[in-house]
Amino acid sequence: MKRKNHWVLFAILLLALINLSPSNTATPPRSDRTGEFEPAQPKVLETEQEPKSLKVAVQMKESEFSRLQQMNSKISEELSMDVELTNFPYDSDYTSVQNELRLGEAPDVLLLNNIWVRRFAAEGYLSPTESYYTGSLTGELLTASLAPGEWNGYMWSVPMDADTYVWMIQKDRVQDAGLSLPKNANDWMQLISAYEEKQGIPYLFALDFTDPYAVLSLLWQLSGNDEDDKSGGAFLPDDAMERAVLSIEGIRHLLLNLEGTELKELSSSLNEGKAMFALVRWSEVASRMDAGMEILYPNLDDPAAGWMWIDGRSYVVSAQSANKDAAGQWIAAMTDQFEQRQWYEGTGKLPVLKTIYYQSTRGGLPFWIPASFVNNSGVIPADTGFPEWLQHFSKIAAPFLADGKDRHTFLMEWKAEL
């Protein structure tokens, strides 16, 4: 009996040793398809290395392009990217760019005038900004710069700069002529009535007759902004606009055409009292203001104040680009607050970040900018055919201002096109 117990104890110890020994012959669990559990295996991520190279096409003056090249040189080095910049002829349209897009040879990033963003988006050439650029800064952007990039429920662009039209005056000359500085449409109409009685001053308004933005700004200044939403009515010859056209018809002999005029000539005209008010782009006069010159801009909080055209450009990314992430990084770096300040100082083009306008020092921005400028919603309509409409408007408006057609013909052509 004792021997038997020894054998039982020996067997138990042997089994215990076998169970404690590591086994190299264990069968792996079956797959889930057999109903048994299979431990999750670490997933091998397929990382596709995105090329760190970009092609960027812009359209700007050579002086601006030189400045952009300097910015790009610094940014591309910081981001370890190879960025090729191409500058299309400044006075050309976007036909050549559209042809490249159609042929699938487009650059990764384009810099477009804001009026073209909706057209390019509608034709399927762009990627929505959400796919390559964070929308967290949307609330920090000027409304007038952001609105043109909205179409079909998406954002299609990232604003780069802004450039508004302004009144440029020689304050002493205006006061010597006995004219008060206008603040709204009513004041402008009173000024026109008073000016018609003056003698010895040849011109009241100076502007480029062929510039549709300048012509529209003049009409808005004289008609005021008595609508809650001016985005549609701003381009319609309503009653207020027709009264403005009538006023212009009566003073066409007091309009100076600035087409092709150099800034030096304009400054001489204002300083010598040959013209009282010049309607110009801010960037054209920002860095070359003569002594005694002042800038006037309407306070848009006044319902009777007329709009001024706010131009601008935005970056967009081609739908064909294989480098959308890299494009987004480059755009973000090129439009941050520091670069916005540098761009303004170098070109006179205004920044699009509200933060800069709210700061106590205003980042060196001009003091003529009213608070209402920051939240100005802009007046670009949603119609994707707007670029062609502007060209047509310029063709019919220039002869009217030059006394080559009467107001009835002008208004008839205007309404027919709409």
C-alpha positions in Angstrom: 0.0 0.0 0.0 2.8 2.3 0.8 4.5 1.6 -2.5 1.3 2.4 -4.3 1.0 5.8 -2.6 4.6 6.5 -3.7 3.7 5.9 -7.3 0.6 8.1 -7.1 2.7 10.9 -5.6 5.4 10.5 -8.2 2.8 10.7 -11.0 1.3 14.0 -9.5 4.8 15.6 -9.4 5.6 14.5 -12.9 2.3 16.1 -14.2 3.1 19.3 -12.3 6.6 19.5 -13.9 5.2 19.0 -17.4 2.6 21.8 -16.9 5.2 24.2 -15.7 7.6 23.7 -18.6 7.5 26.1 -21.5 6.0 24.6 -24.7 7.1 25.4 -28.2 4.4 23.2 -29.8 1.4 25.1 -28.6 -1.2 25.4 -31.4 -2.2 29.1 -32.1 -5.8 29.9 -31.6 -8.1 29.6 -34.6 -9.4 32.6 -36.4 -12.7 34.4 -35.7 -14.3 32.6 -38.6 -14.3 29.3 -36.5 -16.0 31.1 -33.7 -13.0 31.2 -31.4 -11.2 34.3 -30.2 -8.0 35.5 -32.0 -5.9 38.1 -30.2 -5.6 41.5 -32.1 -2.4 41.8 -34.0 -0.6 45.1 -34.2 -1.6 46.9 -37.4 1.1 47.8 -39.7 0.4 51.3 -41.0 1.0 52.0 -44.6 2.6 55.4 -44.6 2.8 57.1 -47.9 5.4 59.8 -47.8 3.8 62.9 -49.3 6.2 64.8 -51.6 7.4 68.0 -49.9 7.3 70.0 -53.1 4.7 72.5 -54.3 4.0 74.5 -57.4 2.4 77.9 -56.7 1.0 80.3 -59.3 0.2 83.9 -58.6 -0.6 87.1 -60.5 0.9 90.3 -59.2 3.2 93.2 -59.9 6.9 92.5 -60.0 7.5 94.5 -56.9 5.0 92.4 -55.0 6.3 89.1 -56.5 9.8 90.0 -55.3 8.4 90.4 -51.8 6.5 87.1 -52.0 9.7 85.3 -53.1 11.4 86.6 -50.0 8.6 85.3 -47.8 8.5 82.0 -49.6 12.3 81.5 -49.3 12.0 81.7 -45.5 8.8 79.7 -45.1 9.8 76.9 -47.4 13.1 76.5 -45.6 11.3 76.3 -42.3 8.9 73.7 -43.6 11.6 71.8 -45.5 9.7 72.2 -48.8 10.6 72.9 -52.3 8.2 75.6 -53.5 8.3 76.8 -57.1 6.6 80.2 -57.6 5.3 81.3 -61.0 4.0 84.8 -61.7 1.5 85.2 -64.5 1.4 88.5 -66.4 -0.3 91.1 -64.1 -2.7 92.4 -66.7 -3.8 89.1 -68.1 -7.0 87.2 -67.1 -7.1 83.7 -65.8 -7.6 82.0 -69.2 -4.2 80.4 -69.2 -4.7 79.1 -65.7 -8.0 77.6 -66.6 -6.5 75.9 -69.6 -3.9 74.3 -67.4 -6.6 73.2 -65.0 -8.5 71.6 -67.9 -5.4 69.8 -69.1 -4.6 68.5 -65.6 -1.4 70.5 -65.5 -2.4 72.9 -62.7 -0.1 74.1 -59.9 -0.9 72.9 -56.4 -1.7 76.4 -55.1 -3.2 79.4 -56.9 -3.6 83.0 -55.7 -6.9 84.3 -57.1 -8.6 87.6 -57.0 -11.6 87.0 -54.7 -14.2 87.5 -57.5 -12.9 84.4 -59.2 -13.0 81.9 -56.3 -16.7 81.0 -56.8 -16.2 80.5 -60.5 -13.3 78.1 -60.1 -15.1 76.2 -57.4 -18.2 75.9 -59.5 -16.2 74.5 -62.4 -14.8 71.8 -60.1 -11.2 73.0 -60.2 -10.7 73.5 -56.4 -10.7 71.5 -53.2 -12.8 72.8 -50.2 -10.6 74.4 -47.6 -11.8 72.0 -45.0 -9.8 69.2 -46.7 -6.4 70.9 -46.3 -6.7 73.9 -44.0 -8.2 74.2 -40.5 -11.3 76.2 -40.2 -10.6 77.3 -36.6 -9.4 80.7 -37.8 -12.6 81.5 -39.8 -13.9 83.8 -37.1 -10.6 85.7 -37.1 -10.8 86.7 -40.7 -12.3 89.9 -42.2 -15.8 89.2 -43.2 -15.3 91.0 -46.5 -12.4 88.7 -47.3 -14.0 85.5 -46.1 -17.4 85.9 -47.8 -16.2 85.6 -51.4 -14.8 82.1 -50.7 -18.1 80.7 -49.6 -20.1 78.8 -52.2 -22.5 75.8 -52.1 -22.1 75.4 -48.4 -18.3 75.1 -48.4 -15.3 77.3 -48.0 -13.0 77.3 -51.0 -10.2 79.7 -50.2 -7.9 81.2 -47.6 -7.7 85.0 -47.7 -4.3 86.6 -48.2 -4.8 90.3 -48.3 -7.4 93.1 -48.7 -7.3 96.4 -50.6 -10.1 98.9 -50.3 -10.9 102.0 -52.3 -10.6 105.3 -50.5 -11.0 109.0 -51.0 -7.7 110.9 -51.2 -7.8 114.7 -50.6 -5.7 117.7 -49.9 -7.5 118.9 -46.8 -6.4 122.5 -47.0 -7.5 122.8 -50.6 -10.9 121.4 -49.8 -11.4 123.7 -46.9 -10.2 126.7 -48.9 -12.8 125.9 -51.5 -15.5 126.2 -48.8 -16.4 122.6 -49.0 -17.1 120.4 -45.9 -15.8 116.9 -45.7 -18.7 114.5 -46.5 -19.6 111.6 -44.1 -22.5 110.0 -45.9 -24.6 110.0 -49.1 -26.6 113.0 -48.1 -23.5 115.0 -47.5 -22.1 114.0 -50.8 -25.2 115.2 -52.6 -25.1 118.5 -50.8 -21.4 118.9 -51.7 -22.3 118.4 -55.4 -25.0 121.0 -55.2 -22.6 123.5 -53.5 -19.8 122.7 -55.9 -21.7 123.5 -59.0 -21.8 127.1 -57.8 -18.1 127.3 -57.4 -15.8 128.9 -60.0 -12.2 128.3 -60.9 -11.9 124.7 -59.7 -12.1 122.4 -62.8 -12.7 119.0 -61.2 -14.6 117.7 -58.2 -14.1 113.9 -58.6 -11.1 112.1 -60.0 -11.2 108.4 -60.8 -10.4 105.8 -63.4 -13.4 105.6 -65.7 -12.4 102.1 -66.9 -12.1 100.7 -63.4 -15.5 99.1 -62.5 -14.6 98.9 -58.8 -14.0 102.7 -58.7 -17.2 103.5 -60.6 -19.3 101.2 -58.3 -17.7 102.8 -55.3 -18.6 106.3 -56.6 -22.2 105.2 -57.2 -22.5 103.6 -53.7 -21.1 106.8 -52.1 -23.7 108.9 -53.8 -26.6 106.5 -53.2 -25.9 105.4 -49.6 -26.6 102.1 -47.9 -30.1 102.1 -46.7 -30.6 98.3 -47.0 -29.9 95.6 -44.5 -28.4 93.4 -47.2 -26.7 95.3 -49.9 -25.1 92.3 -51.5 -27.8 92.0 -54.2 -29.1 95.6 -54.4 -25.6 97.0 -54.7 -25.4 96.0 -58.3 -29.0 96.8 -59.3 -30.0 100.3 -60.6 -32.6 100.9 -57.9 -34.2 104.3 -57.2 -31.3 105.4 -55.0 -28.8 104.3 -57.6 -30.7 106.0 -60.4 -30.6 109.3 -58.5 -26.9 108.9 -58.2 -26.6 108.3 -61.9 -28.7 111.4 -62.5 -26.3 113.5 -60.3 -23.3 112.2 -62.1 -24.8 113.1 -65.4 -25.1 116.7 -64.3 -21.4 116.9 -63.2 -19.6 114.9 -65.9 -17.7 118.0 -66.9 -16.4 118.0 -63.3 -15.0 114.4 -63.5 -11.3 113.8 -64.1 -10.4 110.5 -65.7 -7.4 109.0 -64.0 -6.9 106.1 -66.5 -3.2 105.7 -67.0 -2.4 108.5 -64.6 0.7 108.2 -62.4 0.4 108.9 -58.7 2.8 111.9 -59.1 0.3 113.5 -61.5 -2.6 112.8 -59.2 -0.8 114.3 -56.2 0.0 117.4 -58.3 -3.6 117.8 -59.3 -4.8 117.6 -55.7 -2.0 119.9 -54.3 -2.7 122.5 -57.0 -6.4 122.4 -56.5 -7.2 121.0 -60.0 -9.3 118.2 -58.3 -10.9 117.9 -54.9 -11.6 114.2 -54.3 -9.7 111.3 -55.8 -11.2 107.8 -55.6 -8.2 105.4 -55.6 -7.0 102.1 -54.2 -5.4 102.4 -50.8 -2.3 100.3 -51.8 -1.5 102.7 -54.6 -1.1 105.6 -52.3 -0.2 104.0 -49.0 3.5 104.4 -49.2 3.6 107.7 -51.1 1.4 110.2 -49.3 2.5 113.7 -49.8 2.4 116.2 -46.9 -1.1 117.6 -46.4 -2.8 114.6 -48.0 -5.5 112.8 -46.1 -7.6 109.6 -46.6 -11.3 109.5 -46.1 -13.3 106.3 -45.6 -17.0 106.0 -44.8 -18.1 104.9 -41.3 -20.3 102.0 -42.4 -22.2 102.1 -39.0 -24.0 105.0 -40.5 -27.0 103.7 -42.6 -26.6 106.6 -45.0 -23.0 105.9 -45.6 -22.1 104.3 -49.0 -20.0 101.3 -49.5 -16.5 101.2 -50.8 -15.2 98.3 -52.8 -12.9 96.0 -50.8 -10.8 94.1 -53.2 -8.5 91.2 -52.2 -6.9 87.9 -53.0 -7.0 84.4 -51.6 -5.1 81.2 -51.8 -6.9 78.1 -53.2 -5.7 74.5 -53.8 -6.3 72.7 -57.0 -8.6 69.7 -56.9 -5.9 67.8 -58.9 -3.1 68.4 -56.3 -1.6 65.4 -54.7 0.0 67.6 -52.1 -3.0 69.1 -50.3 -1.6 68.6 -46.8 1.7 70.3 -47.7 -0.3 73.0 -49.5 -2.3 73.7 -46.3 0.9 73.9 -44.2 2.5 76.4 -46.7 -0.7 78.5 -46.9 -1.0 78.6 -43.1 2.5 79.8 -42.7 2.3 82.4 -45.4 -0.8 83.9 -43.9 0.0 83.9 -40.2 -0.1 87.1 -38.2 3.6 87.9 -38.6 3.6 87.5 -42.3 0.4 89.5 -42.6 2.2 92.4 -40.9 5.3 92.0 -43.1 3.1 91.9 -46.3 1.3 95.1 -45.3 4.6 96.9 -44.6 6.1 95.8 -47.9 3.1 96.2 -50.2 0.4 98.4 -48.5 -2.1 95.6 -48.9 -4.2 95.3 -45.7 -4.1 92.2 -43.5 -7.2 89.9 -43.2 -6.8 88.9 -39.6 -9.1 90.9 -37.2 -6.7 90.5 -34.4 -4.3 92.9 -35.9 -7.0 95.6 -36.1 -8.1 95.1 -32.5 -4.7 95.4 -31.0 -3.9 98.7 -29.3 -1.0 99.6 -31.6 -3.1 98.4 -34.6 0.1 96.9 -36.0 1.0 100.2 -37.7 -2.2 100.2 -39.6 -3.6 103.6 -40.8 -5.9 105.4 -38.5 -8.5 106.2 -41.1 -9.8 102.6 -40.9 -13.1 102.7 -38.9 -14.2 99.8 -36.7 -17.0 99.0 -39.1 -14.4 98.1 -41.7 -13.5 94.9 -39.8 -17.0 93.5 -39.9 -18.0 94.8 -43.3 -19.7 91.9 -45.0 -18.6 92.9 -48.5 -20.8 93.1 -51.5 -19.6 90.4 -53.9 -22.7 88.5 -55.2 -22.9 84.7 -55.2 -23.3 84.6 -59.0 -20.4 82.7 -60.5 -20.7 84.9 -63.6 -19.7 88.0 -61.7 -16.2 88.5 -63.4 -17.9 88.8 -66.8 -20.5 91.1 -65.4 -17.8 93.5 -64.2 -16.2 93.6 -67.6 -19.5 94.4 -69.2 -20.2 97.1 -66.6 -16.8 98.7 -67.2 -17.6 98.9 -71.0 -20.9 100.6 -70.5 -19.9 102.9 -67.6 -16.8 104.4 -69.0 -18.5 106.1 -72.0 -21.2 107.4 -69.7 -18.7 109.0 -67.4 -16.9 110.5 -70.4 -20.1 112.1 -71.7 -20.3 109.6 -74.5 -23.8 108.4 -73.8 -26.8 109.7 -71.7 -28.0 108.2 -68.5 -31.1 106.5 -70.1 -28.9 104.5 -72.4 -26.5 103.6 -69.6 -29.3 102.4 -67.3 -31.0 100.5 -70.1 -27.8 98.6 -70.9 -27.2 98.1 -67.2 -30.7 96.6 -66.6 -30.5 94.5 -69.8 -27.3 92.8 -68.7 -28.8 92.0 -65.3 
